[in-house]
Amino acid sequence: MTDLAYEPDTDAYPSSPSSASTQHERTPPHDVLAEQSAIGGMLLSKDATADVLEAVKSTDFYVPKHSVIFEAILSLYSHGEPIDVIAVADELTKTGQLTRAGGIDYLHSLTSTVPTAANAGYYAEIVAERSVLRRLVEAGTRIVQMGYASEGEVTELVNHAQSEIYGVMGDEGQNDYVPLSEAVTSALDEIEKAQGLDGQMIGVPTGFAELDELTNGLKAGQMIIIAARPGMGKSTLALDFARSAAIKHDMPAAFFSLEMGRSEIALKLLSAESNIHMTKLRKGNVESRDWKTLAQVRGRIHDAPLYIDDSPNMTLVEIRAKCRRLKQQKGLKMVIIDYLQLMSSGKKVESRQQEVSEFSRSLKLLSKELQVPVIALSQLNRNAEARSDRKPQISDLRESGSIEQDADMVMLLHREDAYDRDVRPGEADLIIAKHRGGPTKTIPLAFHGHLQRFADLAQVDAGASFGAPPPPPEG
């Protein structure tokens, strides 16, 4: 039988002038026997192959020839071909990699490493763990180098360091490039997935029927802007999105509020969910039946995965770090930031416009990194109020044209009764002014200011109950 002891290739891993013991300590974490056992199991059983493929990728193997053999097995498996020593050797011969894989004798030796293929999945998990440890060592080395180099702003260095650590466990799909065939396959998989859902949302549902039909849900990797003049209800609309995701569909959502405190957000949410007027909750004019309703609502939403952060002077670096942590710990599905112009970079900049542009680009990158929709609220300038119809336009976005450029979707919120109480009272227009990859449209909504929520206007017209009618305007 071939000797299974593995000696590192000195050309691939050059030795350092240090002592032998120090060199051993510097060897990256790995388990050669676990790698041999995992691949040996794959060569013995197709079921074992499926178990191993769920746990590892070719890049997880420390020994280069094991990666080569793994890729050959993966190619045969994806084409439905039999997997054994002869078939793998033939595949390696066709690709000219048999010698690099150690030859056919080494393949035979791998099958004798394991008495049964039943434990192949367990061995694969060991391989994956060692791979994570190696990436951690590499990330730590890069962080140390960044610290000593001291090039750039400290906040940026911290952000890069956090990104390195996040990448240790969250690096799936982080290859720099893929062939066209892989991109097309991914697109066809999305089509099949959508077909299999039979009309269900692909993305995160907003809770508004016409908007969900237009967008098919807010999708991973999108940066979405909700913009309006002050007092139009953009925070309320964003909270409606959060309620739909976390309370109605059990999708973890993060709400970063730089304007409202957590108590005010909770009051808005309780009013919207209980049909009790916000004014009554604020003033404490709560009757016994209202307390009963609030208790029922509290019980219903108690475990909803909605995470509210109202930390003062929050910087973008802090928001990104918290989002990464929520993604790892809770499986974050949506991020909301209220609002863009209140954010701080924590460093000196030439102009406010440049700073907001940097926020916009960073939030787009965050949405792609975490693969979640990121919703950022934004103020509009006064240009709209100078027009006769006062309807906002995408050019009214305040402080930066790059917001429009970076956003995948821009929603402009407008209520005519904010200027004239007698014109379309209780109604609002959600203007989809930009929709990358989809149509634009103006969607009418009902605005229930007394309950701190929006609703589908069509449902209200059809007689759906949304609590008591709006109270008359004060003053």
Secondary structure by P-SEA (a helix, b strand, c coil): cccccccccccccccccccaaaaaaacccccaaaaaaaaaaaaccaaaaaaaaacccccccccaaaaaaaaaaaaaaaacccccaaaaaaaaaaaccccccccaaaaaaaaaccccccaaaaaaaaaaaaaaaaaaaaaaaaaaaaaaaccccaaaaaaaaaaaaaaccccccccccccaaaaaaaaaaaaaaaaaacccccccccccaaaaaacccccccbbbbbbbcccccaaaaaaaaaaacccccccbbbbbbccccaaaaaaaaaaaaccccaaaaaaccccaaaaaaaaaaaaaaccccbbbbbcccccaaaaaaaaaaaaacccccbbbbccccccccccccccaaaaaaaaaaaaaaaaaaacbbbbbbbbbccccccccccccccccccccccccccccbbbbbbbccccccccccccccccccccccbbbbbbbbbbcccccccccaaaaaaccccccccccccc
